[in-house]
């Protein structure tokens, strides 16, 4: 997964970059807010970003606001990195559009955990987006039946728009995505199948000649 680092402090930037590379992430490094915003607006933008709040050109809060105005299928997961840890600072960051925050100096285990949460959230969002696309595609293929359907009172065939009579299953298969599997209901089994089976057995018994006595 790609992670963007936006940090103007050289020491913090190097520590973050080396740590993330060691953990197997692909890292993009930026030194100011404008470069970070450009990186998050790119076609192949990272899915997750660690943004320092205090940066030249544009601070982390404004980056969050700008990113949240972008249209994206799966919005990037934004983690603010700040030396300020008051509740008001945290609330301001969340209101600006951040998903999470880390205080400086950060603890590596805490960073790993928070990144793991971000990755999990992104995977869930992607999975949900794919499911929504699949449902939309399925719904677009569904044909709806509307209006009155002329149906024969005896044989139950349906008359189509061209005045042809069709079996119900043929008509519905043609007009919708419905597929049929055939079976026998209990009533028909009693009234038709059993009577036919018994009649056939009786007929066979009559046709078989009796065995002569020796």
ABEGO torsion letter per residue (X at the ends): XBBBBBBABAAAAAAAAAAAAAAGBBBBBBABAAAAAAAAABAABBABBBBBABBBGBBAAAAAAAAAABBBABBBBBBBBBABABAAAAAAAAAAGBABBBBOBBBAAAAAAAAAAAAAAAAAAAAAAAAAAAAAAAAAABBBBBEBBBBBAAAGBBBBAAGBBBBAAAAAAAABABBBBBBBBAAAAAAAAAAAAAAAAAAAAAABBBBBBX
